[in-house]
Amino acid sequence: MTDIELKKLVANLAISQQKTDEELNKLVANSAISQRKTSEELRRLAENSAICQQKTDAQLAKTDAQLAKTDAQLAKTDAQLAKTDAQLAKTDAQLAKTDAKIDRIATLVGNISNNQGDATEEFFYRSLLDNACLGNMHFDIIDRNLQRHKVGIQDEFDVVLINENNVAIVEIKHKAHPKLINEMLTKKIPNFRALFPYYANLNLYGVIASMVSNNELVTKAKEAGLFFLAQKGQHVVLVNDQAKAF
């Protein structure tokens, strides 16, 4: 290699080294800039993260406070429900006690009513046994609680009086209601005719016997053509002695 070529090679190496140094300087400068930008980005991210964490912590604290308030309200509600349940249990016990009293009273009243009805029926039946008469009619046969069942019809008659020409059905009540008059006309008398056809040739009379009576009831019985028996002391009296045969 000649001196000229050597010098030219050295010159080229110097130029290349200079370019390399410039490139390295640029890379170092760019790296510093990038590092600075990265640091700034990391700082902003850290700041944002801290702000977000603060907001999250505040929200969590608020949520915890709300949950604590809700728990307190639920505890208060549970206490109120427990108190209500206790009151309902007490009320149920009182109602059960009241129902038991009502049942006993109903049973007592029912027994009294049944006893009154039985005593009334016994009184009129015994009286008719002693004197089986309705006005001028005397009866030879007395049936009590006469029952008969036929297809489509079933009925019971408190007392039935029979002689060779007449038959009388007696409905006995402690305190007769006016509706009994309509029942006699629309049910009892027709049912008796249907259930006991062999009495078809006899005159059929309807009789109401009531321990307790009033003028209105007696008047309505008379207008309907029914006999009316009532109590007078220890005896039975025929208040309405004018009746018609059905």
C-alpha positions, 0 to 999 in steps of 0.5 A: 500500500502506498502512502497515498492510499494509506492516507486516504484510508486513514482519512476515510476511517476518520470520516467514518469515526466522525459519523459514528460519533455523531450517530452515537451522540444522536442516539445518546441524545435521543435516549436521554429525551426518551428517558425523560419522556418515559420518566414524565409518563411514569410520573403522570401515571403514578400521579393518576394512579394515586388520584384514582386510588384516593377516589377508590378509597373514598368511594369504598369508605362511602360504601362502607358507611352506607353498608354500616347504615344499612346493617343498622337499619336491618338490625332495627327492622329485625328487632321490630319484626321480632317485636311484631312477631311477639305481638302477633303470637300474643294476639294469636294466643288471645284469639285462641282463648277468645275462640275457646270461650266463644265455642263454650258459649255457643255450646252452652247456648246450643244446649240451652236452646235444645233443652228449651226445645225439648222441654217445650215439645215434652210439655205440649205432647204430655198435655195432648196425651191428657186431652187430645182435643182440638175444639170439638174434635177428639183424637184417638191416636197420638204419634210423636216425632213421626218420620217418613222417607219417600223418593224425593221427599223426607220429613218429620212431624213433631206430633200427629193426632188421628181419629177416624175422620181427621188427622192433625199435624202439630209443629211445636216451637218454643217461640214460633216465627211467622215464617212457620205459617208459610212452611206449614202451608207450603211444605209440612201439609203437602209433604204429609199428604205425599208421605202418608197417602192412606190418610187421603180420605181424612180431613187434614188440619195444621196446628202450631204450638208455641210456648211464646206467642203474640197477637200478630202470630195468632192472627196470621195463623187464624187467617191461614186456617191453622189451629194455634196452641199456647201455654197458659200456666200449666195447661195448653189452651187453643187460642185459635179454635177455628181452622180449615181442613186441607 
